[in-house]
């Protein structure tokens, strides 16, 4: 995720510094449209908050921060929740106004992901305000995974392409097909399902269930590693 954040900062930030905002369209369909200043600002905020959310989310996961600097954890958490909400609202606006690549099912998956981000952010905030810290931790973990959906989509797509030796189940020219529709939902459903399984097995799971979940998680690690390596090589590093 750090590599993804660096890519977003350098690619989009570099385009902005060079006053070449049209370069956004190399990645985002209709990312920059002349004569639409309001939506262009929404896109800029969406890109900027992506970097902020990735960095802030990873910092929140460090136990040492929570233990040694609880005030930093609290303030960073407030910024993270607010940033996640801005990111989700901006994503919804971009899809509703300018659309997105892919078919209707893929766009529906992205919109559901955004709505989950807003719901998890509100629930994590409410639990923290009520000092229900274990409940807050669970909702914050769900929020982190939902916010990471855009990252999961990219590494999931690159894993799918790698194991199939090229595009399969979708048309790379139109970016439409059942494979993309499926990944559009799996980008948040699968990580959230694994989290729920981990929470339950960790609390009251028997050794056979613990062993089974360990195997599944190691397989998920393998998918993550391969997908990240391919995404870095194909999507991110060539544009830096």
VEXTORNU-873948 format. One line per 3 residues: number of its first residue (from 1); for each residue x, y, z of N, C-alpha, C, O. Coordinates in Angstrom, 2 decimals, m for minus. Each point is the difference from the previous one (the first is absolute). Layout:
NUM> X Y Z X Y Z X Y Z X Y Z ~ ...
END
This chain:
1> 0.83 m1.21 0.00 m0.83 1.21 0.00 0.86 1.26 0.00 m0.37 1.01 m0.59 ~ 1.53 m1.08 1.26 0.91 1.15 m0.03 0.45 0.29 m1.44 0.05 1.16 m0.41 ~ 0.26 m2.21 m0.34 0.41 0.19 m1.39 m1.14 0.62 m0.81 0.24 0.87 m0.84
4> m1.46 m1.31 1.08 m1.16 0.56 m0.70 m0.15 1.49 0.34 m0.28 0.81 m0.88 ~ 0.47 m0.46 2.17 m0.11 1.39 0.41 1.07 0.86 m0.66 m0.27 1.12 m0.43 ~ 1.50 m1.65 0.35 1.08 0.73 m0.66 m0.32 0.21 m1.47 0.23 1.08 m0.55
7> m0.75 m2.11 m0.09 m0.38 0.11 m1.42 m1.06 1.07 m0.19 0.12 0.84 m0.89 ~ m1.16 m0.85 1.71 m1.07 0.99 m0.13 0.55 1.41 0.20 m0.32 0.91 m0.77 ~ 1.16 m0.73 1.79 0.56 1.32 0.29 0.88 0.50 m1.14 m0.10 1.15 m0.41
10> 0.97 m2.02 m0.11 0.94 0.43 m1.03 m0.67 0.16 m1.36 0.28 0.96 m0.71 ~ m1.16 m1.88 0.35 m0.62 0.08 m1.32 m0.97 1.19 m0.08 0.13 0.86 m0.88 ~ m1.09 m0.82 1.81 m0.99 1.07 m0.07 0.60 1.33 0.47 m0.28 1.05 m0.57
13> 1.12 m1.10 1.63 0.65 1.23 0.44 0.93 0.57 m1.06 0.05 1.21 m0.20 ~ 0.69 m2.10 m0.48 0.89 0.45 m1.06 m0.76 0.62 m1.15 0.42 1.02 m0.55 ~ m1.55 m1.64 0.17 m0.81 0.56 m1.07 m0.53 1.38 0.38 m0.04 0.91 m0.83
16> m0.36 m0.75 2.10 m0.51 1.29 0.45 1.10 1.06 m0.01 m0.23 1.13 m0.42 ~ 1.43 m1.49 0.89 1.10 0.96 0.04 0.42 0.43 m1.41 0.43 1.13 m0.20 ~ m0.56 m2.04 m0.76 0.34 0.32 m1.39 m1.15 0.67 m0.74 0.10 0.35 m1.17
19> m1.22 m0.16 1.91 m1.20 0.57 m0.61 m0.49 m0.84 m1.18 m0.46 0.52 m1.01 ~ 0.57 m1.84 1.17 m0.46 m0.93 m1.02 m1.10 m0.88 0.61 0.13 m1.22 0.08 ~ m1.19 1.87 0.35 m1.07 m0.73 0.67 m0.67 m1.01 m0.93 m0.62 m0.97 0.46
22> 0.74 1.20 m1.75 m0.59 m0.96 m0.94 0.66 m1.38 0.10 m0.58 m0.99 m0.45 ~ 1.78 0.92 1.04 0.66 m1.30 0.18 m0.79 m0.90 0.94 0.17 m1.22 m0.02 ~ m1.04 1.80 0.84 m0.85 m0.80 0.88 m0.80 m1.03 m0.80 m0.29 m1.10 0.47
25> m0.07 1.50 m1.70 m0.86 m0.86 m0.81 0.71 m1.26 m0.49 m0.65 m0.90 m0.55 ~ 1.97 0.82 0.74 0.70 m1.24 m0.32 m0.44 m1.14 0.91 0.09 m1.17 m0.36 ~ m0.56 1.53 1.56 m0.38 m1.00 1.00 m1.49 0.08 0.32 m0.70 m1.01 0.01
28> 0.21 2.24 0.25 m1.39 0.20 0.35 m0.80 0.39 m1.23 0.33 0.99 m0.65 ~ m1.37 m1.73 0.29 m0.83 0.41 m1.12 m0.70 1.32 0.33 m0.68 0.10 1.02 ~ 0.84 0.88 m1.86 m0.58 1.33 0.23 0.48 0.59 1.32 m0.74 0.70 0.69
31> 2.01 m0.99 m0.34 0.55 0.51 1.25 0.13 1.50 0.02 m0.13 0.63 1.05 ~ 0.41 m0.04 m2.22 0.13 1.45 m0.10 m0.74 0.46 m1.25 0.35 m0.39 m1.11 ~ m1.37 1.22 1.30 m0.82 0.46 m1.11 0.02 1.52 m0.01 m0.39 0.64 0.97
34> 0.85 m0.07 m2.07 0.05 1.45 m0.13 m1.41 0.59 0.11 m0.95 m0.53 m0.56 ~ 0.84 1.63 1.29 m1.29 0.67 0.15 m0.87 m0.55 1.10 m1.15 0.42 0.14 ~ 1.67 m1.36 0.66 m0.75 m0.54 1.13 0.83 0.18 1.28 0.48 m0.99 0.55
37> m0.31 2.22 m0.08 0.89 0.26 1.13 m0.41 m0.70 1.29 0.86 m0.47 0.75 ~ m2.17 0.40 m0.48 m0.45 m0.60 1.25 0.38 m1.47 0.07 0.58 m0.44 1.00 ~ m0.87 m0.33 m2.03 0.33 m1.43 0.02 1.50 m0.21 m0.09 0.52 m0.98 0.55
40> 0.18 1.87 m1.22 1.46 m0.12 m0.02 0.59 0.16 1.40 0.95 m0.68 0.36 ~ m1.53 1.59 0.42 0.44 0.16 1.39 m0.32 m1.27 0.81 0.79 m0.42 0.84 ~ m1.96 m0.17 m1.10 m0.37 m1.25 0.68 1.03 m1.09 m0.29 0.39 m0.75 0.89
43> 0.03 0.66 m2.15 1.01 m1.00 m0.37 1.32 0.28 0.71 0.64 m0.93 0.51 ~ m0.22 2.20 m0.46 1.23 0.35 0.69 m0.07 m0.37 1.48 0.95 m0.56 0.54 ~ m2.07 0.86 0.11 m0.16 m0.36 1.41 0.00 m1.50 0.19 0.58 m0.51 0.96
46> m1.22 m0.20 m1.89 m0.06 m1.46 0.09 1.41 m0.59 m0.08 0.34 m0.90 0.78 ~ 0.46 1.39 m1.69 1.37 m0.50 m0.16 0.84 0.36 1.23 0.73 m0.84 0.52 ~ m0.84 2.09 m0.06 0.77 0.42 1.16 m0.34 m0.76 1.25 0.89 m0.40 0.75
49> m2.17 0.19 m0.51 m0.42 m0.73 1.20 0.34 m1.48 m0.10 0.10 m0.67 1.03 ~ 0.08 0.14 m2.23 0.46 m1.38 m0.13 1.35 m0.19 0.67 0.20 m0.96 0.75 ~ 0.73 1.87 m1.01 1.33 m0.07 0.62 m0.12 0.14 1.50 0.63 m0.74 0.75
52> m1.44 1.70 m0.29 m0.16 0.25 1.42 m0.61 m1.21 0.71 0.43 m0.35 1.10 ~ m1.41 m0.27 m1.71 m0.67 m1.14 0.61 0.92 m1.21 0.09 0.02 m0.68 1.02 ~ 0.75 0.41 m2.07 0.91 m1.13 0.03 1.03 0.18 1.11 0.23 m0.91 0.80
55> 0.40 2.08 m0.75 1.02 0.25 1.02 m0.59 m0.04 1.40 0.56 m0.61 0.90 ~ m1.72 1.27 m0.72 m0.63 0.04 1.32 m0.49 m1.36 0.45 0.11 m0.34 1.17 ~ m0.65 m0.44 m2.09 m0.50 m1.32 0.35 1.09 m0.94 0.45 m0.16 m0.73 0.98
58> 1.28 0.74 m1.69 1.12 m0.86 0.39 0.55 0.40 1.37 0.40 m0.85 0.79 ~ m0.38 2.16 m0.52 0.48 0.48 1.30 m0.92 m0.46 1.12 0.46 m0.32 1.09 ~ m1.76 0.29 m1.35 m0.95 m0.41 1.03 0.16 m1.47 0.39 m0.36 m0.38 1.11
61> 0.90 m0.43 m2.02 0.12 m1.43 0.28 1.17 m0.34 0.93 0.06 m1.11 0.52 ~ 0.85 2.06 m0.30 1.20 m0.29 0.79 m0.34 m0.03 1.50 m0.41 1.03 0.55 ~ 0.57 m2.17 0.11 m0.30 m0.06 1.44 0.87 0.96 0.82 m0.46 0.53 1.01
64> 1.69 m0.32 m1.45 0.90 0.88 0.76 m0.55 1.42 0.06 0.17 0.68 1.01 ~ m0.81 m0.22 m2.08 m0.57 1.34 m0.02 m1.13 0.10 1.02 m0.10 0.98 0.75 ~ m0.75 m1.98 m0.73 m1.12 0.01 0.95 0.51 m0.04 1.44 m0.61 0.59 0.89
67> 1.71 m1.29 m0.67 0.52 m0.16 1.36 0.83 1.19 0.45 m0.16 0.48 1.13 ~ 1.05 0.01 m1.99 0.94 1.04 0.40 m0.57 1.40 m0.21 0.24 0.90 0.81 ~ m1.00 m0.72 m1.88 m0.53 1.33 m0.33 m1.50 m0.08 m0.23 m0.45 0.15 m1.14
70> m0.34 m0.39 2.19 m1.46 m0.13 m0.20 m0.65 1.26 m0.56 m0.98 m0.08 m0.74 ~ 1.53 1.26 1.08 m0.57 1.23 m0.54 0.17 0.06 m1.51 m0.90 0.42 m0.71 ~ 2.08 m0.85 0.22 0.22 m0.05 m1.44 m0.96 m0.98 m0.65 m0.54 0.28 m1.08
73> 0.31 m1.41 1.72 m0.94 m0.98 m0.54 m1.40 0.60 m0.09 m0.70 m0.21 m0.99 ~ 0.30 0.96 2.03 m1.35 0.58 m0.01 m0.14 1.05 m1.10 m0.97 m0.01 m0.75 ~ 1.93 0.92 0.65 m0.11 1.07 m0.98 0.16 m0.54 m1.42 m0.70 0.43 m0.92
76> 1.62 m1.36 0.75 0.15 m0.60 m1.33 m1.26 m0.77 m0.37 m0.39 m0.04 m1.17 ~ m0.25 m0.58 2.17 m1.25 m0.71 m0.27 m1.10 0.93 m0.44 m0.78 m0.33 m0.89 ~ 0.70 1.50 1.52 m1.00 0.98 m0.41 0.23 0.44 m1.45 m0.93 0.09 m0.81
79> 2.20 0.20 0.51 0.33 0.42 m1.36 m0.29 m1.12 m0.99 m0.49 0.24 m1.10 ~ 0.80 m1.47 1.50 m0.21 m1.16 m0.88 m1.49 m0.18 m0.30 m0.37 m0.20 m1.16 ~ m0.46 0.26 2.18 m1.44 m0.20 m0.21 m0.56 1.10 m0.89 m0.78 m0.27 m0.91
82> 1.17 1.52 1.18 m0.48 1.11 m0.83 0.49 m0.14 m1.44 m0.76 0.24 m0.94 ~ 2.03 m0.63 0.77 0.55 m0.17 m1.35 m0.69 m1.13 m0.74 m0.29 0.12 m1.19 ~ 0.01 m1.21 1.89 m0.68 m1.13 m0.63 m1.39 0.42 m0.47 m0.44 m0.41 m1.08
85> m0.25 1.22 1.88 m1.33 0.47 m0.39 0.08 0.89 m1.24 m0.80 m0.13 m0.92 ~ 1.77 1.04 0.91 0.19 0.88 m1.17 0.32 m0.84 m1.24 m0.52 0.25 m1.08 ~ 1.38 m1.25 1.27 0.38 m0.87 m1.11 m1.21 m0.73 m0.56 m0.17 m0.09 m1.22
88> m0.67 m0.45 2.11 m1.17 m0.75 m0.45 m1.01 0.90 m0.70 m0.53 m0.36 m1.05 ~ 0.28 1.53 1.62 m0.96 0.93 m0.62 0.51 0.47 m1.36 m0.76 0.10 m0.96 ~ 2.07 0.18 0.89 0.58 0.40 m1.28 m0.09 m1.11 m1.04 m0.30 0.26 m1.17
91> 0.55 m1.50 1.59 m0.13 m1.13 m0.92 m1.41 m0.17 m0.52 m0.21 m0.25 m1.19 ~ m0.77 0.40 2.08 m1.39 m0.09 m0.43 m0.34 1.11 m1.00 m0.67 m0.25 m1.00 ~ 1.14 1.46 1.29 m0.28 1.12 m0.91 0.63 m0.23 m1.36 m0.62 0.28 m1.03
94> 1.83 m0.80 1.01 0.68 m0.24 m1.26 m0.76 m1.02 m0.85 m0.12 0.17 m1.22 ~ m0.39 m1.22 1.86 m0.72 m1.03 m0.75 m1.35 0.53 m0.48 m0.38 m0.22 m1.14 ~ m0.33 0.91 2.03 m1.35 0.47 m0.36 0.04 1.08 m1.07 m0.89 0.07 m0.84
97> 1.93 0.79 0.87 0.07 1.11 m0.94 0.75 m0.38 m1.27 m0.47 0.28 m1.11 ~ 1.63 m0.92 1.28 0.85 m0.28 m1.17 0.04 m1.46 m0.40 0.52 m0.34 m1.06 ~ m1.04 m0.52 1.89 0.03 m1.42 m0.32 1.35 m0.62 0.31 0.90 0.67 0.51
100> m0.78 m1.93 m0.82 1.24 m0.73 0.27 0.19 m1.04 m1.08 m0.95 m0.37 m0.70 ~ 2.18 m0.10 0.56 0.25 m1.06 m0.97 m0.70 m1.27 0.44 m0.24 m0.21 1.19 ~ m0.09 m0.62 m2.15 m0.67 m1.25 0.33 m1.51 0.12 m0.09 m0.55 1.07 m0.27
103> m0.11 m2.19 0.51 m1.44 m0.05 m0.11 m0.71 0.44 1.26 0.62 0.44 0.97 ~ m1.95 m0.58 m1.00 m0.81 0.44 1.12 0.26 m0.77 1.28 m0.05 0.59 1.08 ~ 0.31 m1.89 m1.17 0.25 m0.79 1.21 1.29 0.44 0.69 0.04 0.11 1.22
106> 1.00 0.15 m2.00 1.25 0.47 0.58 m0.21 1.33 0.70 0.51 0.21 1.11 ~ m1.24 0.71 m1.74 m0.28 1.29 0.61 m0.85 m0.16 1.25 0.19 0.72 0.98 ~ m1.12 m1.67 m1.00 m0.82 m0.25 1.19 0.86 m0.49 1.15 m0.21 0.39 1.15
109> 1.19 m1.24 m1.45 0.90 m0.47 1.04 0.78 1.13 0.63 0.16 0.05 1.22 ~ 0.32 0.87 m2.05 0.76 1.14 0.51 m0.89 0.88 0.88 0.44 0.48 1.04 ~ m1.68 m0.28 m1.45 m0.91 0.84 0.77 m0.35 m0.65 1.33 m0.08 0.68 1.02
112> m0.14 m1.99 m1.01 m0.26 m0.70 1.26 1.21 0.10 0.92 m0.15 0.21 1.21 ~ 1.32 m0.34 m1.77 1.23 0.14 0.78 0.06 1.39 0.65 0.33 0.12 1.18 ~ m0.66 0.92 m1.94 0.01 1.35 0.54 m1.01 0.16 1.12 0.29 0.64 1.02
115> m1.48 m1.21 m1.18 m1.01 0.09 1.04 0.42 m0.75 1.26 m0.28 0.44 1.11 ~ 0.96 m1.56 m1.27 0.53 m0.73 1.15 1.05 0.82 0.74 0.05 m0.01 1.23 ~ 0.78 0.72 m1.98 1.00 0.87 0.62 m0.68 1.03 0.90 0.42 0.21 1.14
118> m1.45 0.42 m1.65 m0.72 1.01 0.79 m0.64 m0.62 1.23 0.04 0.59 1.08 ~ m0.63 m1.77 m1.22 m0.64 m0.67 1.13 1.03 m0.41 1.05 m0.20 0.24 1.19 ~ 1.29 m0.86 m1.63 1.03 m0.46 0.95 0.66 1.19 0.70 0.31 m0.07 1.19
121> m0.10 1.17 m1.93 0.60 1.19 0.61 m0.90 0.53 1.11 0.49 0.34 1.08 ~ m1.80 m0.26 m1.34 m0.93 0.50 1.01 m0.04 m0.91 1.21 m0.03 0.48 1.14 ~ 0.03 m1.80 m1.35 m0.08 m0.94 1.11 1.29 m0.02 0.81 m0.04 m0.12 1.23
124> 1.18 0.23 m1.90 1.28 0.06 0.72 0.08 1.26 0.85 0.46 m0.05 1.13 ~ m0.91 1.17 m1.68 m0.01 1.27 0.73 m0.93 m0.08 1.22 0.36 0.44 1.09 ~ m1.55 m0.99 m1.29 m0.97 m0.08 1.10 0.52 m0.88 1.13 m0.15 0.34 1.18
127> 0.76 m1.47 m1.52 0.53 m0.89 1.03 1.15 0.65 0.76 0.12 m0.18 1.21 ~ 0.72 0.93 m1.91 1.11 0.69 0.67 m0.54 1.06 0.95 0.49 0.15 1.12 ~ m1.49 0.59 m1.56 m0.60 1.03 0.85 m0.63 m0.60 1.25 0.00 0.62 1.06
130> m0.54 m1.83 m1.19 m0.60 m0.69 1.14 1.03 m0.76 0.83 m0.34 m0.65 0.99 ~ 1.61 0.75 m1.39 1.10 m0.70 0.69 m0.17 m1.51 0.00 0.46 m0.69 0.90 ~ m1.13 0.19 m1.92 m0.10 m1.45 m0.21 1.14 m0.42 m0.93 m0.20 m0.20 m1.20
133> 1.39 0.08 1.78 1.20 m0.07 m0.82 0.12 m1.31 m0.78 0.54 0.01 m1.11 ~ m1.01 m1.10 1.64 0.07 m1.25 m0.76 m0.97 0.04 m1.19 0.33 m0.45 m1.09 ~ m1.52 1.00 1.32 m0.95 0.17 m1.10 0.58 0.97 m1.03 m0.08 m0.24 m1.21
136> 0.66 1.33 1.70 0.63 0.97 m0.90 1.08 m0.66 m0.84 0.09 0.25 m1.20 ~ 0.74 m1.09 1.81 1.10 m0.66 m0.72 m0.54 m0.86 m1.14 0.58 m0.03 m1.09 ~ m1.68 m0.66 1.34 m0.57 m0.86 m1.04 m0.52 0.83 m1.18 0.26 m0.33 m1.16
139> m0.98 1.39 1.47 m0.53 0.84 m1.08 1.13 0.72 m0.73 m0.09 0.21 m1.20 ~ 1.15 0.16 1.93 1.13 0.67 m0.65 0.73 m0.95 m0.94 0.45 0.41 m1.07 ~ m0.34 m1.69 1.44 0.63 m0.98 m0.89 m0.86 m0.20 m1.25 0.53 m0.11 m1.11
142> m1.84 0.05 1.29 m0.89 m0.12 m1.16 0.13 1.23 m0.90 0.01 m0.12 m1.22 ~ 0.10 1.28 1.84 0.17 1.23 m0.78 1.30 m0.03 m0.79 0.02 0.37 m1.17 ~ 1.06 m0.81 1.81 1.29 m0.06 m0.69 m0.08 m0.88 m1.24 0.53 0.36 m1.05
145> m1.18 m1.51 1.17 m0.09 m0.91 m1.15 m0.91 0.56 m1.08 0.28 m0.14 m1.19 ~ m1.38 0.78 1.60 m0.90 0.59 m1.01 0.69 1.14 m0.74 m0.13 0.12 m1.22 ~ 0.86 0.73 1.95 0.74 1.08 m0.64 1.05 m0.56 m0.95 0.30 0.62 m1.02
148> 0.26 m1.77 1.34 1.04 m0.60 m0.84 m0.57 m0.69 m1.24 0.75 m0.62 m0.75 ~ m2.06 0.74 0.53 m0.61 m0.69 m1.13 0.61 0.37 m1.33 0.19 m0.87 m0.85 ~ 0.14 2.15 0.65 0.60 0.43 m1.26 1.34 m0.68 m0.22 0.37 m0.32 m1.13
151> 0.36 0.10 2.22 1.29 m0.71 m0.09 m0.22 m1.48 m0.25 0.68 m0.60 m0.83 ~ m1.65 0.00 1.56 m0.30 m1.42 m0.20 m0.45 m0.28 m1.43 0.33 m1.04 m0.57 ~ m1.08 1.98 m0.03 m0.44 m0.21 m1.38 1.21 m0.11 m0.93 0.04 m0.89 m0.85
154> 0.92 1.77 1.02 1.16 0.01 m0.89 0.87 m1.24 0.15 0.41 m0.61 m0.99 ~ m0.14 0.23 2.22 0.85 m1.19 0.16 m0.79 m1.27 m0.33 0.58 m0.98 m0.46 ~ m1.90 1.00 0.68 m0.81 m1.15 m0.38 m0.06 m0.18 m1.51 0.08 m1.12 m0.50
157> m0.21 2.24 m0.22 m0.03 m0.06 m1.45 1.35 m0.48 m0.54 0.04 m0.82 m0.92 ~ 1.05 1.34 1.48 1.32 m0.41 m0.48 0.28 m1.47 0.31 0.64 m0.69 m0.79 ~ m1.12 0.21 1.94 0.13 m1.44 0.31 m0.77 m0.83 m1.01 0.50 m1.01 m0.48
160> m1.72 1.44 0.17 m0.84 m0.73 m0.96 0.68 m0.06 m1.37 0.01 m1.05 m0.64 ~ 0.54 2.16 0.20 0.68 0.04 m1.30 1.25 m0.88 0.02 0.30 m0.67 m0.98 ~ 0.43 0.69 2.11 1.24 m0.78 0.09 m0.28 m1.50 m0.07 0.70 m0.72 m0.71
163> m1.70 0.24 1.44 m0.26 m1.44 0.02 m0.63 m0.48 m1.30 0.08 m1.18 m0.32 ~ m0.70 2.09 m0.43 m0.61 m0.38 m1.27 0.91 0.29 m1.20 m0.37 m0.28 m1.14 ~ 1.52 0.85 1.40 0.92 0.30 m1.08 m0.47 1.13 m0.90 0.43 0.10 m1.15
166> m1.31 0.75 1.66 m0.53 1.12 m0.78 m1.44 0.25 0.36 m0.55 m0.70 0.85 ~ m0.08 1.70 m1.46 m1.41 0.30 0.31 m0.89 m1.20 m0.26 0.09 m0.64 m1.05 ~ m0.96 0.34 2.00 m0.94 m1.12 m0.13 m1.30 0.40 0.67 m0.01 0.51 1.12
169> m1.08 m0.75 m1.80 m1.30 0.32 0.56 m0.39 1.45 m0.12 m0.99 0.42 0.60 ~ 1.75 0.36 m1.36 m0.37 1.39 m0.24 0.71 0.50 m1.25 1.01 m0.56 m0.42 ~ m1.55 1.61 m0.15 0.57 0.62 m1.19 0.92 1.14 0.45 m0.49 0.98 0.55
172> 1.80 m1.08 m0.78 0.90 1.07 0.46 m0.23 1.33 m0.71 0.37 1.05 0.52 ~ m0.98 m1.08 m1.70 m0.25 1.25 m0.73 m1.14 0.79 0.63 0.10 1.22 0.17 ~ m1.18 m1.91 0.18 m1.16 0.67 0.60 0.00 m0.09 1.52 m0.78 0.68 0.66
175> 1.65 m1.51 m0.11 0.09 m0.24 1.44 m1.35 m0.45 0.56 m0.46 0.49 1.03 ~ m0.15 m1.42 m1.73 m1.27 m0.57 0.41 0.08 m1.52 m0.05 0.71 m0.57 m0.83 ~ m1.43 m0.07 1.73 m0.04 m1.45 m0.01 m0.30 m0.55 1.38 0.14 0.72 1.00
178> m0.57 m1.99 m0.92 m0.39 m0.58 1.30 1.14 m0.05 1.01 m0.24 0.10 1.20 ~ 1.47 m0.27 m1.68 1.13 m0.05 0.94 0.14 1.32 0.75 0.23 0.01 1.21 ~ m0.36 1.10 m1.91 0.11 1.31 0.64 m1.18 0.25 0.94 0.17 0.60 1.06
181> m1.36 m1.05 m1.46 m1.16 0.14 0.88 0.23 m0.75 1.31 m0.31 0.50 1.08 ~ 0.85 m1.72 m1.21 0.25 m0.81 1.20 1.06 0.65 0.89 m0.18 0.07 1.22 ~ 1.27 0.39 m1.81 1.05 0.63 0.79 m0.51 1.28 0.65 0.42 0.36 1.10
184> m1.34 0.34 m1.79 m0.57 1.22 0.55 m0.73 m0.22 1.32 m0.08 0.91 0.82 ~ m0.46 m2.11 m0.62 m0.66 m0.34 1.27 0.97 m0.69 0.96 m0.03 0.24 1.21 ~ 0.88 m1.09 m1.74 0.96 m0.71 0.86 1.01 0.95 0.64 0.58 m0.34 1.03
187> m0.36 1.52 m1.62 1.00 0.92 0.52 m0.29 0.41 1.45 0.91 0.37 0.74 ~ m2.18 m0.44 m0.33 m0.31 0.31 1.40 m0.67 m1.18 0.72 0.18 m0.15 1.21 ~ m0.92 m0.68 m1.92 m0.68 m1.12 0.64 0.99 m1.05 0.52 m0.16 m0.51 1.11
190> 1.17 0.17 m1.91 0.94 m1.04 0.41 0.86 0.44 1.19 0.09 m0.76 0.97 ~ 0.54 1.95 m0.99 0.76 0.42 1.19 m0.87 0.09 1.25 0.43 m0.39 1.08 ~ m1.65 0.91 m1.21 m0.87 0.11 1.16 m0.40 m1.39 0.53 m0.09 m0.20 1.21
193> m0.14 m0.75 m2.11 m0.34 m1.36 0.42 1.18 m0.64 0.75 m0.20 m0.68 1.01 ~ 1.40 0.89 m1.50 1.18 m0.54 0.67 0.18 0.64 1.38 0.39 m0.68 0.95 ~ m0.66 1.97 m0.85 0.11 0.66 1.29 m1.02 m0.58 0.99 0.35 m0.30 1.14
196> m1.60 0.14 m1.57 m1.01 m0.54 0.89 0.37 m1.42 0.45 m0.20 m0.36 1.16 ~ 0.73 m0.44 m2.08 0.43 m1.35 0.37 1.13 0.06 1.02 0.00 m0.76 0.97 ~ 0.95 1.66 m1.18 1.13 0.13 0.93 m0.47 0.43 1.39 0.47 m0.53 1.00
199> m1.39 1.50 m0.94 m0.49 0.47 1.29 m0.68 m1.12 0.77 0.19 m0.13 1.21 ~ m0.97 m0.68 m1.90 m0.74 m1.06 0.69 0.89 m1.17 0.38 m0.11 m0.53 1.10 ~ 0.99 0.13 m2.00 0.89 m1.12 0.31 0.99 0.39 1.09 0.36 m0.83 0.84
202> 0.07 2.07 m0.85 0.94 0.48 1.01 m0.62 m0.04 1.40 0.69 m0.27 0.98 ~ m1.99 0.53 m0.89 m0.65 0.05 1.30 m0.42 m1.37 0.51 0.24 m0.33 1.17 ~ m0.84 m0.49 m2.03 m0.58 m1.25 0.50 0.17 m1.15 m0.99 m0.76 m0.96 0.03
205> 1.75 1.06 m0.88 0.21 m1.07 m0.97 0.75 m1.18 0.59 0.89 0.17 0.84 ~ m1.25 m1.36 m1.27 0.71 m1.21 0.42 1.25 m0.18 m0.86 0.10 0.61 m1.07 ~ 0.87 m1.42 1.51 1.23 m0.18 m0.77 m0.22 m0.37 m1.46 0.71 0.54 m0.85
208> m1.65 m1.42 0.49 m0.20 m0.28 m1.44 m0.41 1.24 m0.79 0.47 0.21 m1.12 ~ m1.36 0.61 1.70 m0.42 1.22 m0.69 1.17 0.99 m0.09 0.16 0.69 m1.00 ~ 0.64 m0.62 2.05 1.16 0.89 m0.02 0.97 m0.42 m1.09 0.54 0.85 m0.72
211> m0.30 m2.16 0.58 0.91 m0.49 m1.02 m0.55 0.28 m1.40 0.74 0.41 m0.89 ~ m2.04 m0.64 0.71 m0.62 0.24 m1.31 0.10 1.47 m0.38 0.32 0.33 m1.14 ~ m0.60 0.56 2.10 0.07 1.42 m0.30 1.44 0.42 m0.29 0.23 0.85 m0.86
214> 0.73 m1.44 1.57 1.40 0.33 m0.26 0.38 m0.34 m1.44 0.71 0.78 m0.64 ~ m1.16 m1.90 0.15 0.29 m0.40 m1.38 m0.62 1.01 m0.97 0.63 0.41 m0.97 ~ m1.87 m0.03 1.24 m0.68 0.96 m0.87 0.72 1.34 0.00 0.17 0.62 m1.05
217> 0.26 m0.16 2.23 0.69 1.28 0.09 1.35 m0.03 m0.69 0.39 0.98 m0.64 ~ 0.34 m2.10 0.75 1.27 m0.11 m0.73 m0.23 0.04 m1.51 0.79 0.58 m0.74 ~ m1.88 m1.22 0.28 m0.33 0.07 m1.43 m0.33 1.44 m0.39 0.40 0.45 m1.08
220> m1.11 0.29 1.95 m0.33 1.39 m0.28 1.27 0.86 m0.05 0.10 0.92 m0.81 ~ 0.86 m1.24 1.67 1.28 0.70 m0.05 0.68 m0.21 m1.34 0.53 0.94 m0.59 ~ m0.56 m2.18 0.10 0.61 m0.29 m1.30 m0.66 0.78 m1.13 0.68 0.54 m0.87
223> m2.02 m0.48 0.89 m0.73 0.77 m1.02 0.40 1.48 0.10 0.22 0.66 m1.02 ~ m0.14 m0.15 2.25 0.34 1.40 0.21 1.39 0.32 m0.52 0.21 1.01 m0.68 ~ 0.75 m1.87 1.00 1.38 0.24 m0.42 0.11 0.00 m1.52 0.57 0.91 m0.59
226> m1.13 m1.95 m0.05 0.10 m0.09 m1.46 m0.74 1.16 m0.66 0.51 0.61 m0.93 ~ m1.71 m0.32 1.41 m0.76 1.10 m0.58 0.70 1.34 0.15 m0.04 0.83 m0.92 ~ 0.67 m0.61 2.06 0.72 1.25 0.23 1.22 0.11 m0.91 0.25 1.06 m0.57
229> 0.49 m2.13 0.44 1.19 0.02 m0.86 m0.37 0.29 m1.45 0.66 0.79 m0.67 ~ m1.72 m1.44 0.18 m0.41 0.21 m1.38 m0.55 1.42 m0.17 0.27 0.65 m1.01 ~ m1.05 m0.18 1.99 m0.55 1.35 m0.09 1.13 1.03 m0.01 m0.05 0.97 m0.76
232> 1.06 m1.18 1.60 1.13 0.94 0.03 0.72 0.02 m1.34 0.38 1.06 m0.50 ~ m0.20 m2.23 m0.08 0.75 m0.08 m1.26 m0.81 0.54 m1.18 0.55 0.65 m0.89 ~ m1.86 m0.91 0.88 m0.82 0.35 m1.16 m0.67 1.36 0.14 m0.06 0.76 m0.97
235> m0.44 m0.44 2.17 m0.83 1.19 0.17 0.74 1.20 0.58 m0.20 1.12 m0.45 ~ 1.05 m1.35 1.44 0.51 1.11 0.79 1.39 0.46 m0.41 0.19 1.17 m0.35 ~ 0.78 m2.08 0.38 1.38 0.41 m0.26 0.20 0.61 m1.40 0.76 0.95 m0.12
238> m1.42 m1.47 m0.93 0.22 0.62 m1.33 m0.43 1.46 m0.07 0.47 0.73 m0.88 ~ m1.35 m0.28 1.78 m0.49 1.37 m0.06 0.76 0.94 0.94 m0.29 1.19 0.07 ~ 1.26 m1.73 0.66 0.76 0.85 0.92 1.20 0.61 m0.69 0.76 0.74 0.62
END
